[in-house]
Amino acid sequence: MTAGAAASLQGRLVTASEGPDAGRIWLVVAGVKRWILSPAVFAAHGWRFSDVETIDGAELVAIPTSPHVIGAEPSADVFQAPRARLSAPFLCGHGLEIGAGMNPQWLPPGATCELFELRDAAEVARIQSAGSGVAVPAADVPPFRRLDEIPARFPDGADFVIAHNVLEHCADPIGTLLEWCARARSGGVVVLSVPHHRYCPDAGRLVPDLEHVLADHLLARDGDTFDSREHAYSCAAGWMNSWEDWLPLDRRALAARLHAMAAMPALDVHWHAFSPALFDELLQTTSLLAPRPLALLAWADPDGEGDSRTVGDVITVLRVGGSAPGDPRPGWRTADVAPRVRAFAARLSGAAQRLAHV
Ligand SMILES: C[S@@+](CC[C@H](N)C(=O)[O-])C[C@H]1O[C@@H](n2cnc3c(N)ncnc32)[C@H](O)[C@@H]1O
């Protein structure tokens, strides 16, 4: 099949009566075909069997198959439920959520929240549509305010601050955590999650060590520095299989796309992959650097038991200032990071001395 022939099937439902892909119904999107999991999923999308086109078996096989099966992705509820369950005992009053996208966190009765986004509604709708293959009208996007409106909306700090699956989009996670924690009032609560690297396309990437992320912060590396932009390549190594328009690319086109991505303005990637250990170390370090310490109230991750188990997120609930009432654990999940931070400071001061005579 030529690229032109695949392109001519764009958006069409196809099947074949012979060949290895026969008997299944597929949706052709951006040069690849996505299997529709079941008749129930087919019906739920409002498709009609009379619209399914039978094509030649060899022609169907020649269209690259997407790893994404329509109807197989976990629904947003699978992520929402543990976030809501873990944080509900600590949420009350009026708070804010950063980077809610299409999925603002479910709140317990009485708690209210304002939403703040980096992007406008049209852009959030476009990204959601590209990810799901289903057009999302901008009118369906929750009402957001701009991030720079937060100080004026919460001059005395919010009762709670929520940010789910946003930290991996921030080039300087420690700086971002310091900023988010500063938005909560003293005694307020911060609810955060990051995707566990093993349970998202970041699987296989190197998880950075604390010292790398500390250097990002101390050297004020934002998304435009060389060091950050180099992370685009490792991010794409995992994610390109989920970007359907990348799948048909040959090696030269793929290399060109990678280089263009690393250089693009307003680059947004998963700058770093996260493990529970790294997340814990970052939170401890933030607590050491922040004007008000953080106390751990709750934690859940994919390796947890019972209610502390998630399907992919690492979730934490923290109190800003003071200690966690009734929490028998005074500290964090892993060893105290203070000695590592001090050792890193010693390395930096040694390096600075080498430059002192310049
Ligand atoms: C992966 S989505 C997560 C959406 C939602 N919170 C969820 O968990 O389903 C990341 C969201 O964060 C927003 N975002 C990305 N970088 C951000 C930043 N630096 N500050 C605030 N929001 C950001 C994006 O626009 C997007 O809506």
PDBQT file of the ligand as one rigid body, heavy atoms in Angstrom, charges set to zero:
ROOT
HETATM    1  C1  LIG A 401      -0.859  15.124  31.497  1.00  0.00    +0.000 C 
HETATM    2  S1  LIG A 401      -1.981  16.454  31.627  1.00  0.00    +0.000 S 
HETATM    3  C2  LIG A 401      -2.750  16.069  33.178  1.00  0.00    +0.000 C 
HETATM    4  C3  LIG A 401      -4.188  16.509  33.208  1.00  0.00    +0.000 C 
HETATM    5  C4  LIG A 401      -4.935  16.132  34.489  1.00  0.00    +0.000 C 
HETATM    6  N1  LIG A 401      -4.386  16.807  35.645  1.00  0.00    +0.000 N 
HETATM    7  C5  LIG A 401      -4.940  14.639  34.676  1.00  0.00    +0.000 C 
HETATM    8  O1  LIG A 401      -4.249  14.171  35.589  1.00  0.00    +0.000 OA
HETATM    9  O2  LIG A 401      -5.594  13.949  33.899  1.00  0.00    +0.000 OA
HETATM   10  C6  LIG A 401      -0.934  17.811  32.039  1.00  0.00    +0.000 C 
HETATM   11  C7  LIG A 401      -1.696  19.107  32.139  1.00  0.00    +0.000 C 
HETATM   12  O3  LIG A 401      -0.858  20.081  32.739  1.00  0.00    +0.000 OA
HETATM   13  C8  LIG A 401      -0.846  21.264  31.970  1.00  0.00    +0.000 C 
HETATM   14  N2  LIG A 401       0.508  21.801  32.121  1.00  0.00    +0.000 N 
HETATM   15  C9  LIG A 401       1.637  21.432  31.488  1.00  0.00    +0.000 A 
HETATM   16  N3  LIG A 401       2.689  22.129  31.956  1.00  0.00    +0.000 NA
HETATM   17  C10 LIG A 401       2.218  22.940  32.929  1.00  0.00    +0.000 A 
HETATM   18  C11 LIG A 401       2.820  23.905  33.787  1.00  0.00    +0.000 A 
HETATM   19  N4  LIG A 401       4.131  24.167  33.733  1.00  0.00    +0.000 N 
HETATM   20  N5  LIG A 401       2.020  24.544  34.651  1.00  0.00    +0.000 NA
HETATM   21  C12 LIG A 401       0.711  24.272  34.709  1.00  0.00    +0.000 A 
HETATM   22  N6  LIG A 401       0.069  23.399  33.925  1.00  0.00    +0.000 NA
HETATM   23  C13 LIG A 401       0.827  22.725  33.039  1.00  0.00    +0.000 A 
HETATM   24  C14 LIG A 401      -1.193  20.838  30.565  1.00  0.00    +0.000 C 
HETATM   25  O4  LIG A 401      -1.800  21.884  29.833  1.00  0.00    +0.000 OA
HETATM   26  C15 LIG A 401      -2.135  19.677  30.813  1.00  0.00    +0.000 C 
HETATM   27  O5  LIG A 401      -3.473  20.068  30.920  1.00  0.00    +0.000 OA
ENDROOT
TORSDOF 0
